[in-house]
């Protein structure tokens, strides 16, 4: 699996996320230092909470951003040729969700998505410390289950 440490949690691919990417080529995402969860795995209430945090206040803009994100996520669950996604998430990205209801919904959503055969989610526990994708001593955590 290729990792993208500079992508800020965004999956890297040569195809547009709304076009028909090859399902045989996974969308890798390596975001252990990311403040936010990857967009393709964000639950709706988490999506709704983010825009004001990043300075988007206009309700119409917030709605457009949320609708676009949720539409992009359909590539993972479409019946014909769903995209494969491989992602490594820092546990701190979940711990930063202050609202317990949103955090619980997001955690359930990650568990649901990890049950899909085309989605592989790995979680780096806070106890591991900070290790990058090129660190020869890093431990790849077990799949979130």
C-alpha positions as CSV (number, residue, x, y, z in Angstrom):
1,X,0.0,0.0,0.0
2,X,1.3,3.5,-0.9
3,X,1.0,6.1,1.9
4,X,0.5,9.8,1.5
5,X,1.8,11.6,4.6
6,X,1.4,15.0,3.0
7,X,-2.2,14.6,2.0
8,X,-3.7,15.7,5.3
9,X,-6.0,12.7,5.3
10,X,-7.0,13.0,1.7
11,X,-6.9,9.9,-0.3
12,X,-4.5,10.2,-3.3
13,X,-5.5,8.9,-6.7
14,X,-5.1,9.8,-10.4
15,X,-8.8,9.6,-11.0
16,X,-11.5,12.0,-9.9
17,X,-13.4,10.7,-6.9
18,X,-16.7,11.3,-8.6
19,X,-15.7,9.5,-11.8
20,X,-15.4,5.8,-12.0
21,X,-12.0,5.0,-10.5
22,X,-10.6,1.5,-10.9
23,X,-11.8,-0.5,-8.0
24,X,-8.7,-2.7,-8.2
25,X,-6.5,0.3,-7.3
26,X,-7.2,1.3,-3.7
27,X,-7.4,4.9,-2.6
28,X,-4.7,5.0,0.1
29,X,-4.7,7.5,2.9
30,X,-2.1,7.8,5.6
31,X,-2.9,10.6,8.0
32,X,-1.5,9.9,11.4
33,X,-0.9,13.6,12.1
34,X,-4.2,14.7,10.7
35,X,-6.5,16.7,12.9
36,X,-9.6,15.5,10.9
37,X,-10.8,12.1,9.7
38,X,-10.6,11.3,6.0
39,X,-13.5,12.8,4.1
40,X,-14.6,9.5,2.6
41,X,-15.2,8.2,6.1
42,X,-16.8,11.2,7.8
43,X,-20.3,10.6,9.3
44,X,-22.9,13.2,8.5
45,X,-23.0,14.9,12.0
46,X,-19.1,15.0,11.9
47,X,-19.3,16.7,8.5
48,X,-21.8,19.2,9.7
49,X,-19.6,20.2,12.7
50,X,-16.4,20.8,10.7
51,X,-17.1,23.9,8.5
52,X,-17.4,26.4,11.4
53,X,-14.2,25.0,12.9
54,X,-12.3,25.8,9.6
55,X,-13.9,29.2,9.2
56,X,-16.9,28.5,7.0
57,X,-19.9,30.3,8.5
58,X,-22.3,30.7,5.6
59,X,-25.1,28.1,5.9
60,X,-25.4,27.7,2.1
61,X,-21.7,27.0,1.9
62,X,-21.8,24.5,4.8
63,X,-24.7,22.7,3.1
64,X,-22.9,22.5,-0.3
65,X,-19.7,21.2,1.4
66,X,-21.6,18.6,3.3
67,X,-23.6,17.4,0.3
68,X,-20.5,17.2,-1.8
69,X,-18.7,15.2,0.8
70,X,-21.6,12.8,1.3
71,X,-22.0,12.4,-2.5
72,X,-18.3,11.5,-2.9
73,X,-18.7,8.8,-0.2
74,X,-21.1,7.0,-2.5
75,X,-18.1,5.6,-4.5
76,X,-17.5,3.2,-1.5
77,X,-21.0,1.7,-1.4
78,X,-22.1,1.8,-5.0
79,X,-23.4,-1.6,-6.2
80,X,-21.3,-1.7,-9.4
81,X,-17.5,-1.6,-8.9
82,X,-17.1,0.2,-5.6
83,X,-13.8,1.9,-4.9
84,X,-11.3,0.3,-2.5
85,X,-10.1,2.4,0.3
86,X,-7.2,1.7,2.6
87,X,-6.7,4.2,5.4
88,X,-4.6,4.6,8.5
89,X,-6.1,6.9,11.2
90,X,-4.5,8.3,14.3
91,X,-6.6,7.6,17.3
92,X,-6.2,11.2,18.3
93,X,-8.4,12.3,15.4
94,X,-11.2,10.5,17.2
95,X,-10.3,11.8,20.6
96,X,-10.4,15.4,19.3
97,X,-14.2,15.0,18.8
98,X,-15.4,16.8,21.8
99,X,-19.2,16.2,21.4
100,X,-19.7,12.6,22.7
101,X,-22.8,12.0,20.5
102,X,-20.9,12.9,17.3
103,X,-17.9,10.9,18.5
104,X,-20.0,7.8,19.1
105,X,-21.8,8.2,15.8
106,X,-18.5,8.6,14.0
107,X,-17.0,5.5,15.7
108,X,-20.1,3.4,14.7
109,X,-19.8,4.7,11.2
110,X,-16.1,3.7,11.0
111,X,-17.0,0.2,12.3
112,X,-19.8,-0.1,9.7
113,X,-17.5,1.1,6.9
114,X,-14.7,-1.3,8.0
115,X,-17.2,-4.2,7.5
116,X,-17.3,-3.5,3.8
117,X,-15.0,-5.8,1.8
118,X,-13.5,-2.9,-0.2
119,X,-12.6,-0.7,2.9
120,X,-9.6,-1.4,5.1
121,X,-9.3,0.9,8.2
122,X,-6.3,0.7,10.5
123,X,-6.1,2.7,13.7
124,X,-2.9,3.9,15.3
125,X,-3.4,3.8,19.0
126,X,-2.1,6.8,21.0
127,X,0.1,4.4,22.9
128,X,2.2,3.7,19.7
129,X,3.7,7.2,19.6
130,X,4.5,9.1,16.4
131,X,6.0,7.0,13.7
132,X,5.9,7.8,10.0
133,X,5.3,5.5,7.0
134,X,9.1,5.3,6.3
135,X,10.0,4.3,9.9
136,X,11.4,0.8,9.6
137,X,10.3,0.1,13.2
138,X,6.7,1.2,12.9
139,X,4.0,-1.2,13.8
140,X,1.1,-1.4,11.5
141,X,-1.9,-1.7,13.8
142,X,-4.6,-4.4,13.3
143,X,-7.6,-3.6,11.3
144,X,-10.2,-1.6,13.2
145,X,-12.9,-4.2,14.2
